[in-house]
């Protein structure tokens, strides 16, 4: 068999298996063409791709947003996940528009070539939800804010890439390069997003059925996968497939705030009388209700959404179980439900700052975000005033 492949293709042996690793750029038509050529030439027993089930569906079902049930998303408390997915989808769509090829095209091309030749396909990457949660919980509060700010900036940035930048992106694994840049500022993020996935991908490829495997992965993963495959022992995937529990510190903080507020109101009633306690209770209601109501109004929420913000915030601020954002988002989705056109334009509209207010589904997300921020501000203002009056 003639193997006149470029340097992006690596032949690796692990035990009795021959593994043909193809390092690709996720936004390159050349990579897609190379992947098809190698698979058609090698006719392997199996093709492994750097995808999980969710990302595979995202590539094969571009109109998946049409089936989105926003009320169910709110009930399951998945609005933050939806927000992150929307920002990523918007960034990738914008990048694909400038490059002329959507990110992940070469991975999809690998699955198509395999299916045409009746070759089994293995989705070898770790579940994206596990990766996101492990990364999120490995970061401090300030690192999380820094990451979200960077994602927002990239999603709404209208700057056109230069021809030089476009050429670089076509030749490199742009997503891994992006993660590498973030990793320099946040080392824990690199460990979860790159190092752990290198190990996971390597073990998934090593244990895939068949003697000859073609594996299609981002170029940035090649060195890590080759090093892992060179290890004679199996890699224990258990520790890197578990979702770590939320920090007990946040649980303690979440329950301590209502305990402090209720306890302070009780002490004020005991030491200064019921009338003073009533005035402080009113301070709590106004301090929480007004900023949250302003948040709903800034999102152009329905009038009943704005009213529900004022009513819900003083109550939800005393409970770490549910936030005011979820209550107001549900009210908004009920009284101004997204239309079919809103859902169909979701990915495109998410990349335009102005259209977040004109798209009904995106407005639900705005209501959630602004009301959560308003409630957070109100909680600290109210707590400060009550504690000041107590002492």
TIGUGU-510682 format. One line per 8 residues: number of its first residue (from 1); their letters; for each residue x, y, z of N, C-alpha, C. Coordinates in pm, whole numbers, plus 50000, padded with zeros to 5 digits. Each point is the difference from the previous one (the first is absolute). Layout:
% residues N
NUM	A	X/Y/Z/X/Y/Z/X/Y/Z | ...
This chain:
% residues 391
1	XXXXXXXX	50085/49880/50000/49915/50120/50000/50089/50125/50000 | 49972/50088/49904/50080/50123/49989/49951/50101/50102 | 50094/50055/50078/49965/50096/50104/50080/50129/49980 | 49956/50077/49905/50064/50128/49974/49919/50110/50068 | 50011/50002/50135/49920/50093/50078/50085/50117/50048 | 49938/50114/50025/50074/50115/50058/50034/49974/50146 | 50073/50092/50059/50046/49984/50139/49887/50002/50102 | 49879/50037/49957/49885/50000/50092/49955/49859/50035
9	XXXXXXXX	50047/49900/49926/49959/49861/50021/50112/49926/50072 | 49966/49931/50110/50099/49931/50083/49959/49852/50015 | 50095/49911/49977/49975/49856/50017/50054/49959/50136 | 49911/49949/50085/50036/49962/50137/49959/49855/50023 | 50085/49925/50072/49965/49863/50034/49982/49989/50151 | 49891/49939/50039/49969/49978/50142/49955/49855/50016 | 50088/49919/50060/49970/49858/50008/49997/49940/49861 | 49892/49931/49968/49988/49939/49867/49921/50088/49904
17	XXXXXXXX	49979/50127/50036/49921/50090/49917/50088/50100/49925 | 49956/50029/49879/50061/50108/49924/49900/50116/49997 | 50044/50114/50048/49912/50116/50010/50054/50110/49910 | 49916/50045/49907/50036/50110/49910/49935/50126/50055 | 50081/50085/50063/49951/50124/50059/50007/50113/49898 | 49887/50068/49981/49997/50115/49910/49978/50125/50084 | 50101/50088/50003/49987/50126/50072/49942/50107/49908 | 49886/50054/50035/49929/50092/49910/49986/50139/50058
25	XXXXXXXX	49971/50095/49911/49955/50132/50042/49849/49997/49990 | 49931/50043/50104/49854/49985/50004/49926/50095/49907 | 50072/50087/49931/49935/50093/49908/50072/49998/49866 | 50036/49881/49952/50079/49989/49878/49937/49901/49904 | 49971/50044/49878/49951/49910/49897/50108/49902/49959 | 50127/50044/50006/50111/49910/49968/50002/49882/50095 | 49973/50024/50129/49996/49891/50096/49887/49903/49967 | 49885/50055/49962/49886/49915/49965/50033/49911/49880
33	XXXXXXXX	50068/50057/49901/50038/49923/49882/50102/49892/50037 | 50096/50036/50088/50102/49903/50042/49936/49883/50076 | 49906/50031/50087/49933/49896/50079/49932/49899/49908 | 49927/50049/49901/49932/49910/49907/50101/49915/49922 | 50109/50063/49954/50099/49925/49922/50063/49887/50080 | 50035/50029/50127/50063/49898/50084/49902/49884/50027 | 49876/50032/50033/49902/49895/50031/49975/49914/49878 | 49984/50062/49882/49975/49923/49878/50120/49916/49962
41	XXXXXXXX	50121/50048/50028/50122/49927/49966/50027/49885/50099 | 49977/50026/50130/50034/49902/50104/49892/49894/50017 | 49874/50036/49978/49887/49908/50026/50017/49930/50136 | 50006/50079/50109/50029/49943/50133/49882/49917/50054 | 50025/49933/50113/49893/49925/50066/49903/50095/50070 | 50050/50117/50039/49915/50095/50074/50057/50141/49985 | 49911/50097/50006/50039/50141/49998/49959/50063/50132 | 50095/50064/50067/49974/50071/50125/50009/50151/49974
49	XXXXXXXX	49907/50075/50056/50001/50145/49979/49992/50072/50133 | 50057/50120/50003/50003/50083/50121/49864/50070/50019 | 49899/49918/50026/49865/50049/50024/49935/49919/50110 | 49906/50062/50071/49911/49926/50088/49861/50006/49937 | 49903/49936/50063/49866/49992/49943/49938/50137/49978 | 50018/50089/50098/49937/50132/49990/50061/50084/49888 | 50132/50000/49989/50064/50078/49893/49972/49939/49863 | 49987/49867/49995/49967/49934/49873/49861/50043/49952
57	XXXXXXXX	49904/50005/50093/49866/50044/49965/50000/50146/49956 | 50085/50082/50064/50008/50141/49964/50048/50017/49856 | 50090/49909/49954/50051/50008/49862/49900/49943/49900 | 49932/49892/50039/49910/49933/49906/49859/50054/50003 | 49967/50076/50105/49865/50056/50010/50012/50152/50021 | 50035/50074/49894/50021/50145/50014/49875/50076/50043 | 49883/49940/49981/49875/50068/50037/49943/49945/50131 | 50090/49947/50084/49955/49938/50126/49932/50099/50093
65	XXXXXXXX	50030/50132/49983/49939/50100/50088/49848/49999/49987 | 49948/49952/49884/49855/50004/49978/49925/49915/50102 | 50066/49899/50053/49934/49912/50097/50024/50043/50144 | 50062/50118/50018/50032/50047/50135/49872/50036/50076 | 49984/49945/50117/49887/50032/50088/50053/50090/50112 | 49978/50131/49986/50060/50095/50093/49946/49982/50141 | 49873/49964/50012/49943/49981/50135/50066/49881/50070 | 50027/49894/49923/50065/49884/50059/50143/50033/50039
73	XXXXXXXX	50067/50082/49919/50136/50045/50032/50000/50076/50132 | 49899/50088/50019/49991/50078/50124/49972/49908/50119 | 49906/49906/49983/49966/49908/50109/50121/49918/50043 | 50082/49961/49903/50119/49919/50030/50120/50083/50042 | 49978/50134/50012/50105/50092/50044/50123/49990/49910 | 49975/50000/49867/50108/49986/49903/50022/50128/49918 | 49946/50113/50047/50017/50124/49924/50147/50042/49989 | 50082/49987/50106/50143/50034/49983/50068/49916/49893
81	XXXXXXXX	49967/49869/49994/50056/49913/49897/49955/50044/49862 | 49871/50036/49988/49948/50049/49873/50073/50127/49957 | 50026/50089/50094/50069/50125/49969/50140/49972/49944 | 50074/49911/50065/50135/49966/49954/49995/49937/49861 | 49905/49908/49978/49987/49935/49870/49966/50099/49890 | 49915/50097/50031/49963/50102/49903/50121/50086/49961 | 50079/50039/50099/50118/50082/49972/50101/49923/49915 | 50019/49871/50032/50093/49918/49923/49949/49979/49857
89	XXXXXXXX	49869/49973/49987/49942/49980/49867/50011/50125/49916 | 49977/50115/50063/50010/50127/49928/50143/50025/49953 | 50097/49974/50089/50141/50021/49965/50041/49908/49885 | 49961/49873/50007/50038/49905/49896/49934/50034/49867 | 49873/50041/50005/49930/50036/49877/50067/50121/49934 | 50038/50098/50081/50066/50119/49947/50135/49964/49941 | 50075/49915/50070/50131/49957/49952/49986/49921/49871 | 49901/49911/49995/49977/49920/49881/49963/50084/49881
97	XXXXXXXX	49923/50108/50024/49961/50088/49892/50119/50069/49936 | 50100/50037/50080/50118/50067/49947/50098/49903/49933 | 50002/49875/50051/50094/49902/49946/49943/49922/49882 | 49869/50004/49983/49937/49924/49892/49978/49855/50034 | 50029/49958/50123/49977/49863/50044/49971/50001/50150 | 49899/49927/50040/49961/50001/50141/50095/49916/50084 | 50030/50043/50124/50083/49919/50090/49943/49860/50017 | 50086/49899/49992/49955/49862/50016/49965/49932/49869
105	XXXXXXXX	50019/50069/49887/49965/49941/49870/50078/49872/49975 | 50128/50000/50037/50082/49881/49972/49958/49880/50084 | 49946/50026/50121/49951/49890/50083/49873/49941/49940 | 49913/50087/49952/49879/49953/49934/50034/49927/49871 | 50100/50048/49929/50044/49934/49876/50052/49860/50029 | 50068/49984/50114/50050/49867/50038/49884/49902/50023 | 49896/50045/50067/49885/49911/50025/49927/49967/49870 | 49991/50096/49909/49933/49975/49872/50080/49900/49915
113	XXXXXXXX	50132/50019/49994/50083/49909/49923/49991/49858/50056 | 50001/49989/50133/49990/49868/50064/49866/49934/49969 | 49893/50077/50009/49867/49944/49973/49987/49954/49855 | 50058/50076/49907/49994/49962/49859/50073/49869/49974 | 50106/49974/50077/50079/49878/49983/49958/49890/50098 | 49891/50025/50073/49947/49904/50098/50103/49966/50108 | 50070/50104/50047/50099/49984/50107/49940/50053/50130 | 50005/49924/50111/49945/50048/50128/50070/50126/50048
121	XXXXXXXX	49925/50087/50066/50053/50126/50051/49989/50002/50153 | 50104/50048/50066/49997/50018/50145/50014/50148/50032 | 49906/50052/50079/50011/50137/50050/50087/49994/50125 | 50124/50046/49987/50103/49969/50100/50023/50107/50105 | 49933/50113/49989/50027/50109/50094/49914/49987/50124 | 50045/50063/50107/49924/50002/50126/49876/50087/49983 | 49895/49965/50070/49876/50077/49997/50029/50146/50027 | 49952/50088/49910/50030/50142/50009/49947/50061/50130
129	XXXXXXXX	49889/49947/50050/49944/50051/50126/50096/49972/50116 | 50060/49880/50001/50097/49966/50104/50120/50092/49992 | 50049/50024/49878/50115/50089/49982/49969/50140/50049 | 49882/50053/49961/49964/50136/50038/49986/50014/50151 | 49935/49902/50064/49978/50010/50144/50131/49983/50077 | 50086/49909/49954/50129/49983/50067/50085/50126/49985 | 49994/50062/49882/50075/50123/49979/49944/50113/50085 | 49867/50012/50002/49934/50108/50075/50031/49991/50148
137	XXXXXXXX	49995/49879/50054/50020/49983/50144/50147/50000/50040 | 50088/49999/49900/50143/50010/50033/50045/50145/50009 | 49912/50094/49960/50037/50141/49997/49945/50076/50121 | 50069/50105/50036/49952/50089/50104/49889/50088/49944 | 49933/50074/50087/49892/50089/49957/50051/50103/49900 | 50116/50058/50026/50054/50104/49913/50044/49941/49866 | 50051/49876/50001/50036/49934/49874/49876/49973/49916 | 49891/49963/50067/49875/49976/49928/49950/50128/49934
145	XXXXXXXX	50005/50110/50073/49956/50127/49944/50090/50042/49883 | 50129/49972/50013/50094/50033/49893/49968/49918/49875 | 49969/49872/50018/49969/49913/49887/49871/50044/49932 | 49895/50028/50078/49873/50044/49943/50014/50132/49927 | 50080/50091/50056/50024/50128/49934/50069/49980/49866 | 50097/49910/49997/50072/49973/49874/49907/49939/49897 | 49910/49911/50045/49905/49937/49907/49901/50101/49946 | 49951/50089/50086/49908/50104/49955/50067/50092/49899
153	XXXXXXXX	50124/50037/50029/50074/50089/49910/50019/49936/49864 | 50033/49870/49998/50024/49933/49872/49871/49982/49922 | 49888/49975/50072/49872/49979/49932/49950/50126/49933 | 50023/50117/50062/49948/50126/49947/50104/50081/49922 | 50120/49945/49986/50106/50072/49929/49976/49992/49849 | 49985/50115/49936/49975/50004/49856/50127/50021/49918 | 50116/49996/50065/50126/50023/49929/50024/49889/49898 | 50032/50040/49878/50029/49903/49895/50145/49954/50010
161	XXXXXXXX	50021/49870/49986/50136/49947/50005/50075/50037/49874 | 50130/50028/50015/50084/50029/49884/50027/49871/49923 | 50047/50013/49876/50033/49883/49920/50108/49916/50068 | 50095/50068/50066/50106/49928/50072/49942/49917/50114 | 49906/50060/50076/49936/49928/50109/49920/49881/49948 | 49929/50023/49890/49919/49892/49942/50088/49884/49956 | 50115/50031/49942/50090/49895/49954/50054/49919/50118 | 50031/50068/50111/50048/49930/50119/49892/49906/50055
169	XXXXXXXX	49876/50048/50001/49891/49920/50053/49975/49877/49916 | 50022/50013/49868/49978/49885/49912/50103/49890/50021 | 50117/50038/50052/50110/49904/50011/50015/49942/50140 | 49928/50054/50097/50020/49955/50138/49868/49957/50063 | 50012/49925/50105/49883/49959/50078/49958/50120/50084 | 49913/50083/49944/49969/50129/50061/49937/49987/50137 | 49916/49900/50023/49935/49986/50129/50101/49966/50110 | 50095/49914/49966/50104/49967/50098/50090/50121/50024
177	XXXXXXXX	50029/50076/49895/50080/50121/50018/49930/50099/50093 | 49867/50011/49984/49923/50087/50088/50009/49952/50144 | 49987/49869/50021/50009/49944/50134/50140/50021/50058 | 50102/49990/49915/50136/50021/50047/50020/50142/50052 | 49940/50096/49929/50011/50139/50045/49933/50019/50135 | 49881/49941/50015/49930/50009/50128/50079/49929/50110 | 50064/49889/49962/50074/49921/50098/50119/50076/50056 | 50058/50089/49921/50112/50076/50051/49958/50091/50115
185	XXXXXXXX	49876/50046/49994/49948/50084/50108/49937/49916/50110 | 49947/49881/49963/49932/49914/50096/50050/49856/49981 | 50110/49962/50066/50058/49867/49980/49904/49886/50029 | 49911/50017/50098/49906/49893/50032/49909/49970/49881 | 49971/50100/49919/49914/49980/49885/50068/49911/49896 | 50130/50019/49978/50074/49917/49906/49998/49854/50044 | 50017/49977/50128/50003/49863/50051/49870/49926/49966 | 49887/50070/50015/49870/49936/49978/49966/49991/49851
193	XXXXXXXX	50020/50110/49929/49953/50008/49861/50094/49930/49902 | 50129/49998/50030/50095/49941/49906/50062/49871/50053 | 50070/50008/50114/50075/49884/50051/49907/49881/50029 | 49890/50025/50071/49909/49890/50031/49938/49942/49874 | 49968/50086/49905/49939/49949/49876/50102/49925/49915 | 50126/50041/50005/50104/49922/49931/50001/49856/50052 | 49995/49987/50132/50001/49866/50061/49873/49924/49964 | 49887/50068/50006/49872/49934/49969/49998/49953/49855
201	XXXXXXXX	50039/50089/49907/50001/49965/49859/50094/49882/49973 | 50119/50004/50060/50098/49893/49978/49945/49865/50045 | 49939/49996/50118/49948/49873/50051/49880/49953/49918 | 49916/50093/49956/49886/49964/49917/50045/49942/49867 | 50105/50059/49942/50053/49950/49873/50068/49865/50020 | 50076/49986/50110/50072/49876/50027/49905/49881/50020 | 49886/50027/50063/49907/49891/50033/49892/49981/49894 | 50002/50079/49893/49901/49983/49893/50021/49865/49931
209	XXXXXXXX	49892/49939/49955/50009/49871/49933/50068/50013/49865 | 50078/49898/49966/50070/50000/49872/50150/50005/50017 | 50070/49950/49900/50146/49999/50002/50061/50124/49935 | 49927/50056/49903/50049/50119/49931/49898/50111/50020 | 50045/50110/50061/49911/50109/50037/50048/50129/49934 | 49907/50074/49944/50028/50137/49959/49934/50091/50103 | 50079/50088/50062/49948/50091/50101/50018/50144/49953 | 49891/50077/50000/50001/50139/49953/49984/50092/50120
217	XXXXXXXX	50104/50077/50031/49999/50087/50117/50063/50134/49964 | 49972/50102/50082/50063/50130/49980/50151/49989/50013 | 50072/50078/49919/50146/49991/49999/50061/50025/50138 | 49935/50082/50080/50053/50031/50132/49997/49883/50097 | 49926/49894/49965/49992/49882/50088/50101/49892/49963 | 50065/50013/49885/50084/49891/49949/50111/49962/50098 | 50078/50096/50047/50113/49968/50089/49952/49931/50127 | 49892/50052/50061/49949/49940/50122/49949/49859/49979
225	XXXXXXXX	49931/49977/49888/49947/49866/49971/50113/49902/49972 | 50100/50044/49925/50112/49910/49970/50075/49962/50127 | 50018/50096/50090/50069/49970/50127/49919/49901/50083 | 49867/50018/50001/49913/49909/50078/49998/49860/49939 | 49999/49993/49867/50000/49869/49934/50132/49927/50020 | 50108/50074/50024/50131/49937/50023/50009/49934/50137 | 49910/50038/50090/49999/49939/50134/49952/49855/49989 | 50070/49906/50063/49962/49859/49988/49874/49964/50079
233	XXXXXXXX	49962/50083/50095/49885/49967/50085/49875/50076/49955 | 49883/49946/50040/49875/50066/49970/49984/50125/50087 | 49926/50095/49949/49975/50125/50073/49867/49987/50073 | 50001/50029/50128/49878/49996/50081/49918/50125/49970 | 49887/49984/49932/49918/50114/49961/49903/50044/50109 | 49985/49919/50103/49904/50031/50106/50014/50140/50058 | 50120/50037/50046/50017/50132/50063/49971/50118/49908 | 50018/49982/49867/49981/50114/49910/49864/49997/49929
241	XXXXXXXX	49915/49907/50039/49864/49998/49944/49896/50033/50107 | 50048/50026/50122/49908/50037/50107/49983/50152/50004 | 49879/50043/50033/49974/50143/50019/50021/50033/50147 | 50100/50080/50031/50027/50031/50141/49882/50074/50061 | 49970/49975/50126/49890/50071/50065/50031/50148/50014 | 49896/50079/50006/50018/50143/50021/50071/50024/50133 | 50079/50104/50004/50076/50030/50121/49908/50018/50121 | 50037/49939/50112/49920/50013/50122/50001/50144/50051
249	XXXXXXXX	50101/50077/49958/50007/50140/50041/49878/50076/49947 | 49966/49976/49872/49886/50069/49940/49869/49958/50065 | 49990/49871/50036/49879/49955/50072/49990/50071/50135 | 50114/50011/50067/50000/50066/50131/49961/50147/49986 | 50057/50065/49898/49966/50141/49976/49853/50014/49965 | 49951/49908/49915/49861/50006/49957/49901/49992/50114 | 50026/49914/50098/49908/49987/50114/50029/50102/50110 | 50124/50049/50006/50034/50095/50107/49933/50136/49979
257	XXXXXXXX	49984/50042/49874/49940/50131/49974/49857/50008/50054 | 49910/49906/49964/49865/50009/50058/50000/49985/50152 | 50091/49917/50053/50006/49982/50145/50038/50131/50068 | 50098/50072/49942/50043/50127/50057/49889/50104/49993 | 49931/50007/49885/49894/50100/49983/49885/49975/50095 | 49952/49874/50003/49887/49967/50089/50040/50020/50145 | 50122/49954/50035/50047/50017/50137/50013/50147/50038 | 50049/50081/49907/50016/50144/50028/49865/50067/50020
265	XXXXXXXX	49902/49966/49918/49866/50057/50016/49940/49959/50135 | 50027/49875/50040/49952/49954/50129/50063/50075/50116 | 50132/50024/49990/50071/50074/50104/49953/50146/50008 | 49974/50058/49882/49951/50138/49998/49863/50008/50067 | 49914/49901/49971/49867/49998/50062/50011/49986/50151 | 50097/49920/50046/50016/49973/50143/50060/50121/50072 | 50100/50063/49936/50072/50108/50068/49943/50139/49971 | 49937/50017/49883/49954/50135/49962/49850/50009/49976
273	XXXXXXXX	49934/49886/50004/49855/50002/49986/49952/49958/49863 | 49872/49959/49993/49943/49949/49878/49989/50104/49890 | 49974/50127/50040/49986/50105/49898/50130/50020/49923 | 50113/50002/50072/50131/50016/49935/50030/49878/49912 | 49964/49882/50051/50021/49878/49922/49919/50004/49870 | 49877/50053/50011/49915/50012/49881/50060/50093/49897 | 50059/50111/50047/50064/50094/49908/50120/49935/49930 | 50076/49918/50074/50114/49931/49940/49955/49892/49902
281	XXXXXXXX	49887/49937/50030/49944/49903/49905/49962/50070/49870 | 49945/50120/50012/49964/50078/49882/50125/50038/49922 | 50109/50034/50072/50128/50029/49934/50046/49880/49917 | 49987/49881/50060/50040/49877/49930/49918/49980/49872 | 49869/50023/50011/49912/49980/49885/50034/50098/49888 | 50016/50127/50035/50028/50102/49900/50140/49982/49940 | 50099/49972/50088/50138/49985/49954/50014/49885/49902 | 49925/49893/50022/50004/49884/49908/49911/50020/49879
289	XXXXXXXX	49881/50051/50025/49901/50009/49894/50034/50100/49892 | 50048/50118/50039/50023/50107/49902/50111/49965/49900 | 50121/49959/50042/50103/49967/49900/49958/49885/49908 | 49930/49900/50056/49956/49888/49918/49893/50044/49901 | 49911/50089/50044/49897/50053/49912/50064/50083/49889 | 50103/50076/50033/50073/50078/49899/50065/49905/49898 | 50055/49888/50049/50060/49902/49910/49899/49945/49901 | 49879/49968/50049/49895/49949/49911/49960/50106/49898
297	XXXXXXXX	49993/50126/50045/49963/50110/49909/50108/50022/49895 | 50128/49991/50039/50109/50018/49905/49999/49891/49892 | 49949/49883/50035/49989/49891/49904/49874/50011/49914 | 49922/50110/50022/49872/50020/49930/49904/49886/50031 | 49999/49958/50126/49911/49893/50040/49854/50043/49998 | 49912/49902/49997/49855/50025/50006/49969/50074/50131 | 49897/50088/50002/49966/50072/50124/49981/49907/50120 | 49939/49884/49978/49984/49906/50111/50133/49937/50041
305	XXXXXXXX	50093/49993/49907/50135/49953/50034/50068/50100/50092 | 49986/50129/49968/50058/50105/50083/49938/49997/50139 | 49869/49982/50007/49931/49993/50130/50045/49877/50078 | 50012/49887/49931/50043/49876/50068/50142/50013/50052 | 50082/50081/49933/50138/50021/50046/50000/50067/50136 | 49914/50100/50017/49994/50071/50128/49947/49909/50111 | 49902/49916/49965/49939/49911/50100/50093/49884/50036 | 50064/49942/49899/50078/49878/50022/50135/50024/50066
313	XXXXXXXX	50067/50111/49966/50138/50020/50046/50017/49996/50151 | 49917/50069/50079/50021/49995/50145/49984/49860/50059 | 49919/49917/49932/49976/49863/50048/50112/49907/49955 | 50032/50004/49870/50103/49908/49948/50139/50032/50056 | 50022/50125/50040/50130/50035/50058/50021/49934/50136 | 49892/49953/50059/50009/49929/50128/50003/49849/49980 | 50013/49956/49875/50007/49857/49970/50108/49973/49898 | 50097/49913/50030/50105/49967/49902/49953/49899/49897
321	XXXXXXXX	49875/49953/50012/49950/49894/49912/49965/50053/49862 | 49940/50119/49993/49959/50057/49872/50021/50150/50002 | 50043/50055/49886/50027/50143/49992/49886/50075/49934 | 50001/50131/50018/49896/50084/49941/50002/49991/49847 | 50117/49977/49943/50011/49990/49854/49916/49888/49943 | 49996/49886/50068/49921/49887/49950/49850/50030/50007 | 49958/50065/50108/49858/50034/50014/49957/50097/49890 | 50078/50105/49982/49963/50101/49900/50012/49946/49858
329	XXXXXXXX	50099/49914/49975/50014/49940/49866/49879/49914/49967 | 49951/49927/50101/49882/49915/49977/49877/50086/49971 | 49984/50109/50074/49887/50091/49977/50010/50062/49861 | 50120/50040/49961/50022/50059/49868/49965/49900/49889 | 50046/49876/50015/49973/49896/49899/49851/49967/49993 | 49930/50018/50112/49857/49969/50003/49918/50109/49929 | 50031/50126/50026/49919/50109/49946/50048/50049/49863 | 50127/49978/49967/50049/50032/49867/50081/49881/49948
337	XXXXXXXX	49932/49888/49972/50072/49879/49956/50070/50022/49867 | 50117/49938/49981/50073/50014/49874/49917/49949/49883 | 50010/50069/49886/49932/49958/49879/50092/49908/49920 | 49944/49931/49902/50080/49908/49917/50115/50076/49935 | 49972/50121/49953/50103/50079/49933/50114/50036/50095 | 49967/50024/50127/50103/50032/50099/50097/49883/50016 | 49945/49878/50004/50084/49882/50020/50084/49973/49875 | 49940/50019/49883/50073/49974/49875/50118/50096/49983
345	XXXXXXXX	49986/50124/50051/50105/50101/49985/50094/50005/50121 | 49986/49903/50090/50067/50008/50129/50152/50014/49988 | 50063/49908/49926/50147/50000/49992/50051/50127/49933 | 49930/50046/49896/50043/50123/49931/49979/50122/50089 | 49884/50010/50064/49970/50117/50083/50091/50009/50122 | 50049/49886/50048/50086/50001/50119/50130/50074/49975 | 50038/50017/49874/50123/50071/49969/49982/50150/49983 | 49876/50048/50014/49972/50143/49987/49952/50055/50133
353	XXXXXXXX	50070/50099/50053/49964/50057/50131/49858/50051/50000 | 49959/50071/49894/49867/50061/49994/49890/49894/49994 | 50024/49891/49931/49895/49902/49978/49968/49917/50124 | 50083/50009/50104/49966/49931/50124/49871/50057/50060 | 49968/50125/49967/49877/50060/50052/49880/49977/49907 | 50025/49976/49873/49889/49981/49907/49959/49853/49986 | 50091/49908/50033/49969/49858/49995/49939/49958/50134 | 49878/49947/49996/49929/49970/50125/50072/49896/50086
361	XXXXXXXX	50062/49902/49937/50068/49897/50079/50125/50057/50066 | 50075/50080/49925/50118/50062/50058/49962/50100/50108 | 49883/50063/49987/49955/50093/50103/49974/49926/50131 | 49953/49875/49992/49981/49920/50121/50135/49981/50071 | 50104/49975/49922/50134/49983/50057/50048/50131/50062 | 49972/50112/49932/50037/50131/50054/49929/50027/50132 | 49870/49968/50006/49924/50017/50123/50066/49922/50113 | 50039/49877/49972/50066/49916/50100/50130/50064/50049
369	XXXXXXXX	50085/50041/49906/50132/50054/50035/49986/50131/50077 | 49921/50094/49948/49987/50131/50063/49933/49991/50137 | 49901/49912/50013/49933/49986/50130/50089/49932/50102 | 50081/49907/49957/50095/49937/50091/50100/50103/50052 | 50049/50084/49909/50094/50104/50040/49933/50100/50094 | 49878/50042/49963/49926/50094/50084/49973/49944/50139 | 49963/49872/50007/49974/49937/50129/50127/49992/50084 | 50113/49971/49935/50128/49992/50072/50036/50137/50059
377	XXXXXXXX	49983/50104/49919/50028/50136/50049/49908/50034/50116 | 49871/49971/49984/49902/50031/50103/50026/49926/50131 | 50045/49875/49989/50028/49921/50120/50109/50066/50084 | 50105/50044/49935/50111/50060/50075/49964/50138/50054 | 49922/50077/49923/49956/50130/50051/49909/49981/50121 | 49903/49911/49987/49907/49976/50110/50069/49947/50123 | 50093/49904/49980/50072/49943/50115/50084/50106/50069 | 50065/50087/49921/50083/50106/50058/49915/50095/50084
385	XXXXXXX	49883/50041/49950/49914/50093/50073/49948/49938/50128 | 49957/49876/49995/49945/49933/50119/50109/49981/50106 | 50117/49953/49959/50109/49981/50096/50047/50133/50059 | 49997/50105/49919/50036/50133/50050/49902/50045/50107 | 49873/49976/49977/49898/50037/50098/50006/49915/50125 | 50044/49876/49986/50010/49911/50116/50112/50046/50093 | 50110/50044/49944/50116/50036/50083/50014/50151/50019
